């Protein structure tokens, strides 16, 4: 990786160039990274430190290994950008257009630039037209909506834009920003292959445009496509890879990339949030909570990614924290899908499912392809016992992203609730296919097999085994495995799993009926196997508990003593009649 | 969105409706003369009125006609006025350039309507009654306009602009526009992209061609629940040319839309599609898919569906059609995916026409999903999985007390059990059946099937599901045909059991199937939803005018049968026709088994002529197979192969079809007769491969293949091997309860032993076979068993010749009346042999008694090219002539004998195109 200073210079230039072209979210992103770079201690000023107060102990607490900022050797990086600025003559028009653009008067902006030929002007004109078309499309979508869903409202500028950009592209008079826009248009028109090609070209010649990377990411739905991309090396590529790995559910790879990047961009809120999301996917909730708390302290008005935080709070059942968060985001921006989602989560936690559905619905109105809202709404419907609606909601989630294992799981659950375990299996199978490391999914599938209608215990055992192999936090699998084996009259296997379960319970210092049951079984099993010493150990442990088991253990012990002491005497009798 | 039912969209105003309004305005312009200005005669005026009536009746469109289509229609209706009308409409439309123009236009319209008290007709003045059809239409339009927001008016205005521009620029031709578009596209795309698109385009074109060939017309059968139709109302279609092309493959999408237009109405003349019509179209396509199987083209239809889905994302039926399409193209994964998707979205409450819509609870009908899934597994050859799913379907429908679904599920299960050989169902048919099968724990599959059938029939009858009742009767007949009914439990000392099947019961069951058609005839009209009428309206309107309908359709109409010539759409539903047809098919099969060739043929012919259009392709193929087999047995191979050729042309695309199987059977038989044993074995092996393909083992075919294998071995004189094969086959038949087949196998065993010279061993087999035949009333097989028995007696020595002859004469009426060529010839030869070996019979006294049957036999065998038997006949003839002292004729017969023996030994002299063909294909 290039040095921090060069990085900083690159980013500063890029921010200027990006905001000059009204690519605001990209420039926002770049600026976030810029201040994320650790300041040179020599230039430390009080104003700088304000952004970096997060460098507290909390932040570093979960840093597993100290990351050095030295890049892997043998990798060549693109040098600092030198973008020639071509506007000198008609700069005034450009300024006017940009101000119009900033006031969201897109068509006016485009009109001002109608005769300009500079690359920058052409880009801004096209971009303005594109946005105007998008805006109109959204409006029309609402205006024309019928009972059978949307009518096919389209961005009417796409055709002319595509034609113009294609000509520019052919004549080689297009800059990376133009390429980005061309890629966007192509994607919208459904020409994904070409769009990918164009976007790759764009990011290769100008890597600091995060929007281009994001578009590219949305076009890479499989690892194979990703590997087929011909991307030149730049530190921005690391960001891209980290992000896409997360999308492709390669959480560990993603996490390590982000942690690597954190070496350089130590104080980047973005990276922090992404790490939190990755850890969330790995179900490390404690750490995620700490990260988000820290993040909110630094960036109190942040709404992005806060839905993940609310999910964590939900699972941890932190009522007040969740309500606080909800209050906070609603004060910041009420009409963000994330905000609605957080409120929905809060109501769900409070058990007010109808209200929760209202908010999820609002989130979906704001963004129809908001995946987690569909899934969460499905959960709410399940709670409300409105299974058809739940199925519908889950199905929509799945159709938006077929790899959303939660929705598949939800579908399976809904059908299981309706007493159709066999039908539900299809969905559970899908869900474990996309997320084979989640023990809950395997357990759900196993329970489905176990249901009295199916009663396919062999299959259930297989599923529980898978569940036990991918750290089953609630420790259901081992216990069920032992029970099933006992039911199937396989005492050896049952003993094996009881023993494992016992070890685990001991390690986690858990007590309860399961423990007693395991001890009980093992004691009797060892006794029948004539392993008296072992049996005695289990029996004596049982004596610590009250209840009928204690009496049984006592009698077992007594029986064993008699048997042990009885043997020699019997022998004697045998030989000396 | 889930859980929320949006209010069904109101009547929306569209450019097309505006033009209809303009026309109405012309029709009823407020003037004082009886025939308003542009019209020259009353009839002309009335014709426009009728046309407008038809137009307004189909105003709930999913896709509305474009302006140029409207103009085309006007051209036909308007006659002389055509130009004036079109000019007026287009100029009026193009004069609407600002929202205010629209306001004024609708204000004008209001004047056309009479006041509420316009019951008093002023003489000669044309005033539209506000309560008439046209008046209602105008009022609805005006109301819809008044309800529009300003944005809505703006949209209407732009849409009108596009609507007009399109008509002008398109020159009323799709081709032109398509070419135009592709031109633009190719320009902007890089080279490789270009290639791809070209390929796609070409492929689609090819498919389109194939499809054209494949699609035949099906009349509309609409009987869908009302709630459906309200769901689909108001789909707005912007007529924007850009919107049509925002797909990646531009041509393909615009093609698809063209395709859709054409598809929805293959008649070409009618453009209007109501929402009901779309539903009807989907149902029609579903029928067509089922009927044509894999000859229905996958991609073209997929494109149509995609287009449809884009237009109406909430019309979930599309997923179901997609499922069907994938199902019949053997795409397991997509089929599964789409099935699940459909039921996830629709909760099973959409589109199943046999459920009464009123009783729909809010919990969905997921049991139907299970039923469909079960049938899908069955189709793909996973009988065990299918049974599991159906079991769950039974449980869930019991739980939700959906008796209809339960009845259908039971029927599906019966079908499954009878089609696929299960040796045991233990562990599959579990707990949910305990109430039904509580009688005994160790019931055989057949017994379970019987219980299921009975239960299903009773349920269907009590629910008054006529089609299901008929289908159950058919299944029952099938069961009775091949199974002996024993009491499920017999108490006490041996109760007298009559171990026979009863043909009368079979006939009764089959006959009760027919009642269906008469019932549907009398109440057919109530089954049709009004939606279909709007098409009928326009069709009727256009027919007498000799429009596009007939000129375009000439080609495809040739093979129409009289049953489908109904002018009204309220005909007998295709499914009913199919059921009734299949009862004929069952009859043919029953007679085949019982041994009455003429009746079997008659029924097959009835089916082929009357039900060909309603039948599925596999049934149609089956009937052809039956007829061709009949030809082969009674007329020889030459004719059979000629017929096969035409049949093959007709059932072109079906790969693993009955036709192919039958071809192999014919080839095998002929090879055996000619003595091409190697070829016979090869063909036999092929049959065996077909029997256990990827999709489950076909028991029937498997027995057939090994039966033929044994026959081949027998012909090759490898007696012990043949006996071994036949023996294991018998064991299998016994295990799977294939009793009819057992009789055949036993007879074959008897024959093997006879040919190997162990007549004594053969006798018990022949007798066993006879008793089987008696039990199942297999008269023809019984006759041939008797013949074998006679042959066995004869080979025991000349002193048994009398016994043999008596047996033979007993069987003669049956053999001569219903037997095929080979059987007759064999009987004749055996008769001659009996006479000859009888010591008390002298040839010289009564030569014709021997010579006549021999000559007959030789004649009949000629067609079959059965060298072995022919040689035998000529040999016997030569002996007779020798005894008669006629050396010339003796030499002649001996010469023929020699020829046949030679060709039997050197089978490869004859070349045959068909055989080499098959082997290449295989």
Boltz contact constraints between the chains, C-beta under 6 A:
constraints:
  - contact:
      token1: [A, 143]
      token2: [B, 151]
      max_distance: 6.0
  - contact:
      token1: [A, 144]
      token2: [B, 236]
      max_distance: 6.0
  - contact:
      token1: [A, 146]
      token2: [B, 9]
      max_distance: 6.0
  - contact:
      token1: [A, 146]
      token2: [B, 234]
      max_distance: 6.0
  - contact:
      token1: [A, 146]
      token2: [B, 235]
      max_distance: 6.0
  - contact:
      token1: [A, 146]
      token2: [B, 236]
      max_distance: 6.0
  - contact:
      token1: [A, 147]
      token2: [B, 6]
      max_distance: 6.0
  - contact:
      token1: [A, 147]
      token2: [B, 8]
      max_distance: 6.0
  - contact:
      token1: [A, 147]
      token2: [B, 9]
      max_distance: 6.0
  - contact:
      token1: [A, 147]
      token2: [B, 234]
      max_distance: 6.0
  - contact:
      token1: [A, 148]
      token2: [B, 235]
      max_distance: 6.0
  - contact:
      token1: [A, 148]
      token2: [B, 312]
      max_distance: 6.0
  - contact:
      token1: [A, 148]
      token2: [B, 314]
      max_distance: 6.0
  - contact:
      token1: [A, 148]
      token2: [B, 315]
      max_distance: 6.0
  - contact:
      token1: [A, 149]
      token2: [B, 313]
      max_distance: 6.0
  - contact:
      token1: [A, 149]
      token2: [B, 314]
      max_distance: 6.0
  - contact:
      token1: [A, 151]
      token2: [B, 236]
      max_distance: 6.0
  - contact:
      token1: [A, 152]
      token2: [B, 243]
      max_distance: 6.0
  - contact:
      token1: [A, 152]
      token2: [B, 310]
      max_distance: 6.0
  - contact:
      token1: [A, 154]
      token2: [B, 243]
      max_distance: 6.0
  - contact:
      token1: [A, 154]
      token2: [B, 246]
      max_distance: 6.0
  - contact:
      token1: [A, 156]
      token2: [B, 242]
      max_distance: 6.0
  - contact:
      token1: [A, 159]
      token2: [B, 242]
      max_distance: 6.0
  - contact:
      token1: [A, 166]
      token2: [B, 188]
      max_distance: 6.0
  - contact:
      token1: [A, 189]
      token2: [B, 246]
      max_distance: 6.0
  - contact:
      token1: [A, 190]
      token2: [B, 247]
      max_distance: 6.0
  - contact:
      token1: [A, 190]
      token2: [B, 248]
      max_distance: 6.0
  - contact:
      token1: [A, 191]
      token2: [B, 248]
      max_distance: 6.0
  - contact:
      token1: [A, 388]
      token2: [B, 347]
      max_distance: 6.0
  - contact:
      token1: [A, 388]
      token2: [B, 364]
      max_distance: 6.0
  - contact:
      token1: [A, 389]
      token2: [B, 2]
      max_distance: 6.0
  - contact:
      token1: [A, 389]
      token2: [B, 3]
      max_distance: 6.0
  - contact:
      token1: [A, 391]
      token2: [B, 344]
      max_distance: 6.0
  - contact:
      token1: [A, 392]
      token2: [B, 2]
      max_distance: 6.0
  - contact:
      token1: [A, 393]
      token2: [B, 2]
      max_distance: 6.0
  - contact:
      token1: [A, 395]
      token2: [B, 344]
      max_distance: 6.0
  - contact:
      token1: [A, 395]
      token2: [B, 345]
      max_distance: 6.0
  - contact:
      token1: [A, 418]
      token2: [B, 366]
      max_distance: 6.0
  - contact:
      token1: [A, 419]
      token2: [B, 396]
      max_distance: 6.0
  - contact:
      token1: [A, 420]
      token2: [B, 392]
      max_distance: 6.0
  - contact:
      token1: [A, 420]
      token2: [B, 396]
      max_distance: 6.0
  - contact:
      token1: [A, 422]
      token2: [B, 388]
      max_distance: 6.0
  - contact:
      token1: [A, 422]
      token2: [B, 389]
      max_distance: 6.0
  - contact:
      token1: [A, 422]
      token2: [B, 392]
      max_distance: 6.0
  - contact:
      token1: [A, 423]
      token2: [B, 370]
      max_distance: 6.0
